[in-house]
């Protein structure tokens, strides 16, 4: 009965997944796993300088995400309210992400400002693209199952991209090594995939996000265009009620993966003394995350509550991190536990935008307007703040324990790296579960509202 409620065509569901996070995942993973390493070991910045820059980039992500949601809700451009920003974001990301990962051999006094400007512009481009693609889920979804299916498809696409990334990234970097700019050209290669994916996304969402400028300049068209714009007060009204526990819980729960992204290269290189394990870990994690993304919708149909699915899966992750600490420096044991974390940890990632879509519909149902892009940008902000929490602790913690490039590793530093990577996730997962108990949105009531709304638009 649950399955029969989905109204999307198969090509819309899977096209959305490919056009979304599948094409983004290569870009995201190169940044996540190599940005701090790029700053310290390629650009040669002092670890404390790199830590400051790395932490600053996370705040840049937060601010540009909020700005992206605000400007999308407040504008109506030629290609559609959301589709226009998907296209703009793809172009900005391609140009400035490539520049950011290019070693210009500049002195630090010049290189740092250039890096930060490139980072700001590519960050805004990606966040605009991400927010717009998530916001269009609302117009595409007539039922809760539609929203969960689209989110699951996007997460499955992301995980599939991660699997492929783990298999090809070393080869892509090696292919471009002759140029001496392997990181910049590898990023350019991945940004080409973003442009292809964006074209797919634009085609899939065309009938759901029609441009306002197609109408003539009549009073009716002017009124319709004005209605498409969302004021600041409508956006601010969404920042209350269930949004508060959602925001805190999602920020904490999402932070768990940031510790691994910042420290995995150090962990595999020094603690395990086997850098090749990093590639295996990324691939294994991506495979199980892909399976987890496929499992979310059946589990949701069984439990009939996104809230229950989130709390249970996050609690399981906390327990698995504890097991990982007990496993220690055993590579095989580490990979097995990391694989299980990939499976259960994906549930929260899939449900993140689905909850945000619920919150936008909840606000609309209560007659408070619908700041859909802004709400999705708040969801994205939880990801960015999670990165701030995890990467600040990781980068400054790494410097604080005495790590320096090229130093001889001691047992104390190796244990500190292990603790930074594991104990932090245990704490944030436990706190996320407690916070989300206070999230109260009646999912059944929302489904009834969506059904009535769908009938009016038929």
N, C-alpha and C positions, 0 to 999 in steps of 0.2 A: 504493500500500500504506500509506503514511503517512497519507493522507487518511482511509482506512477505519478508522483507530484512534480517531477522534474519536467520542465517545459523546453529546455534548450535542445538545439540540434547537436548531433555528435561533433560536427566540424566546428561549431561555435565553442563548445566546451574545450576541445583539444587544441583548436586554433588559438584560443585565448591562452592556454598553457604554454604553447610554443612561442607565441608572440610576446608573452610576458617574461616571466622569470627564467625560462630556458635561455633566452638570448642575453639576459642580464647576468647569468650566473658566472660566466667565464670572467667578465669584468670584475664582478664582486669578489671572486675567489683570488684573483691576482692581487687585488688590493688587500684583502683580509689577511692573506698568508705571507705577503711579501713587502707590504708598505714599510713596516717598522724595520725589517731587514734591509730594504732598499735605502732607507735613511742612514742606517748605521754602517752597513758593509759595502754599499755602492757609492753613495754620496760622501761617506766618511765623516758624518757628523758625530760629535761627542755624544755618548749615550744620554746624558742629561738634556742636551739640546734636542736630540731626537725625541726624547720623552715629552718635552714641552710642545714640540711641533705636532707629534702624534696625538697628544691630548687635545691640542687646539683644533685639529682636524675633526675630532668627534663633536666638538661644540659647533663647528661650522655645519656639520651634517644636521644638527638639531635646528639651528636657526634657518637654514635654507629649506628644510622640510616644512616648517611652519609657514615660511614666506611662500613656498610653492602652493600649499593648500589655500592660503589667503588669496593669492593672485588668480588662481584658477577659478575659485568661486566668484570672484569679483569681475571676471571678464567673459566675453563671448566673442570668439575669433572666427575667422572665415571657415575653417574646416570642422567646426563644432566645439562645444564647450570643453570637452575632454580630449578629443582627437588632436586638436591643434597643439596642445601641450605635449602630447606624445611625440609628435614630429619635431617640435622645437627642442625638446629635451634630448632626443637622439642626436641631433646635430651638435648641440653644446657639449654633450658627453664625449662624443667622438673626437672633437677638436682638442678639448682641454684635458681630458684624461690621458691622451697620448702625450701632450706636452708635459704633464705632471710627472710621467714616468720616463722622460727623456733626460739623460745626464748631460747638461749643458756645460759642465766643467767650469762653473762659476764660483767665485769666492763666496763663502757663507753669507757675508753681508748683503750680497746681491741675490744669491741662490735661494735663500729662505723666503724673501718677499715674492720672488717669481713663482716659487713652488706654491705658496699660499694663495696667490691670485688665481693660478691655474686650478688649484684645488677647490676654491670657492665656486668658480664658474662650472666646473664639471660636476660638483656636488649639487648645485641648483638644477643643472640639466637632468641629472639622474633622478633627483627627488620629484621634479615636475613630471617626468615620465612615469615614475612609480605611482605617484599620487593620482594622476589622471587615469592610469590603467586600472587602479583599484576603485576609483570613484565610479567608473562606468559599469561596475558590477551591479550597482543599484538599478539603473535603467534596463540592464539585461536580465535581472532576476525578478520573476513573478512569485517565486516561493522561496522559503528558507533553503530547500534542497538545491535550488539553482545556485544560490550564493555559496553554499558549502562545496558544491560540485566545481564551480569556477575556481574557488580558493584551492581546493585539492588538486585541480588540474595544473594551476600555476606552481604549486609547491612540488608536484611531481615533475613538472618541467624543469624546475630549479635543481631538483635532486638528480635528474637525468643529465643535466648540464654538468653537475658536479662530478658524476661518474666519468663523463667524457673528459672533463678538465683533468682529473687525476691521471688519466691515461695519456693525454697528449701534451700537457703543459711543458714537461721537461723537453719533449721533442721540439715544440714550438720555440721555446727559449734557445735550444741548441741550434735550430735552423737559422735564427737571426743573430747568432753569436758573432758571425764574421763581420757584422757591421759595427760592433762595439756598442750598439744601442738596443740590445736584445729585449730589455724591459719595455722600452717605448714602442718598439715595433710589434712586440707581442700584444701590448695593450691595443694598438691600432687594429691588429687582426681581430681581437675580440670585439672591438667597437663596430667593426663591419657586420658582425653577427647581430649586434644590437639594432643596426639600421635595417637589416633584413627582417628581424623580428618585429620591428615597429611597423614595417609595411604590412606584414601579416595582421598585426593588431588593428591597424587602420581599416583594413578590409573587413575584418570580422565585426567590428563595432560600428560600421558606417550607418546601418539602419537604426541603431539605437541612439545615435548622437548626431542628429542632422544640424547643419550650419544654419544659424539664424539669418545670415546675410543673403540666403537664397530668396527671401521674401522681399517684396518691394517696400519702399519707405512709407508705409501706411501707419495710421494710428494704432491699428491692431498689432502690426509687426513691432512697432516701437514699444508697446506695452508688453508684448511677449518677451522681447529682448531684455527689457528692464526686469521682468520677473525672473529671468534666468540668472541675473546677478544677485549675489547674496551679500547683505550688509554685515558690518563688523558686529553689530549687536546680536544678529542671528547666530554668528559664529560663537560669540562669547556665551550665549545661552546653552550651548552644547556642553560647556565645561562645568557640569554639575551632576548631581544624582549618581547614577550608575557609572558615569564616565570616570569618577574619581577612583573607585577600587579597580576598575578596568585599567586605568592608566598606570597605577602603581604596580599592580600585579604583573601586567604585561612587560613593564620596564624591567622588573626584577627577574621574571622568568626568562626573558629573552637574553639577559646578561650572561646566562650560563655559557653560551657558545662563544662569547667574546674572549673569555680567558683562553680557550683553546686556539682561537684564530691568532691571537697575539703571541702565544707562547709555544705552539706546536713545533715550529721549526727549531726552537732552542731545545725543547724536550727531546725530540728525536735525534738531534745532532749531538747533544751532550749527555743527557740522562740515559737514553737508550744506546748511545754511541753508534747509531745506524741511521743516517739521514734518509736512506731509501724508504724507511718505514713511514715517513710523512706522506709519500705518494700513495702507499698502500692504505694508510689511515683515511686520507681524503676519499679514495675510491670506495673503500668499505663503508664508510659513513654515508656517502652519497647513495650507495646501493640500498642500504637499509632505510635511509630517509625517503627514497623513492617508494619503497614498499610501504613505509609508514603513511606517506601521502595518499596512496591508493586505499589504505585501510581506514582512513579517517571517516569517510562517508558511511561505510557499513557499520562501523562502531557507533557513529552518531545515530544512525537509524535504529540500532539496537538499544542504546541507552536513552535516546530521545531527549538529550540535553547536552548542549555544547559546554555548559558550565561544568557538568560532571566529568565529561571527557577531559577537559583542561586540567582540573584539579588532580584527577587520578594519574594522568600521564606525567604531569610535572612532579608529583610525589615519587613516582617510580624512578624518574631521572635522578632525583636527590639520592635515592638508595643506591643507584648504580654508580654514582660518583664516589660514594663511600667504598663500594667494592673496588673501584679502580685504585683508590689510595692504598688499599690492602694488597692489591696485586703488585704495586710498585713498579720496578724497572723491567718487568717481564713483558717482552714485546708481544708475544702471542696473547697473553692474558689481556694486555692493554687493548689490542685490536678487537678482541671479542666483546669486551665491555663497551668500547667506543661504538661498535656496531649496534649494540642494543640501545645505547643513548641516541644514536641516529634515528632509530625506529620510533621510540617513544617521544623524543624531543621534537619530532616533526609535527606532532599533533597540535602543539601550541602555535607553531608557525602557520599552519593551515588555518587555524581558527582565528588568528589575529585579525585579518581583514573581515572575516565573517561576523565577528563580534562588532566591529566598527560599522558594518552595514546595518546590523541590528540597531545600533545606537542612533544612526542617522534616521532609520525608519521610526524608531521610538520617539525621536524628537518631532518628526513630521506627524506622527499619529496624535501627538499631544497638542498639535496646532502651533508649534513653535518654529516653523520654517524647516528648511532642510539644507544645512551647510554640509553637503555630502563630501565634497573634496576636502574641506577643512577637517571634518571628522576623520577621514582617511589619513590626512596629514598628521593628525594627532596620533593615530595608530602607528604611522611611520616614525613619529617622534619617539615613541617608546623604544623602537629599535635603535634609534640614534643615541638616546640617553643610556640605553643598556650598554652600547658600545663605549660611551663615555665612562661609565662605572667600571666596566671590566678592563678597558685598555689603560685607564689612568692607574688603576691598582696594579695591572700587569707591568706597564712600562716603568712607572716610578718604583714599583716593588723590585723590578729587575735591577735597576740602578742602585737601590738602597741595599740590596744584599751583597753588592760589590762586584756585579758582573761588568766586565770590560771586554771589548773586542780583542780576540787573540790571547786572552789570559789562560793560565792553566786552571782547570776546573778542580774545585775541592769538594769533598763530600757534603759540606754544609751548603754550598751554593746549589749543588744538584738537588738536595732535599728541598731547598727553598723554591726552586723552579717547580718541582713536583707539587708542593703545597699551594703555590700561587695558582696553579692550573686546576687543582681539584677541590680544595677546601672552599674557595670562593663560590663555585657553582652549587655546592651543597647548601650553603647559607642562603643564596638568593632564591633557589628553588623552594626551600622550606618557607621562606617569607612570602613568596608569590602565592603559594597554596592558601596560607592564612588570609592574605588580603582578598583573594578572589571569593572567599566565602561571603563577603559583604556585597558582591555584585548581584543585583536583583532586577532582572528584566524578564517579563513573562513571555516566553518564546511562543506559546500557543496563541496568546492574544495578538502578537505580531503577525503570525501566519494568517489569522483571520483578517487582520487589517490589509495585508498584502493581497489576499484573495479578493476582497472588495475593491481594492485599487485596480487590480488587473482587469476586473469585469468592466470598470468604467472606461478603460483605455482600449477595450476590444472593439 
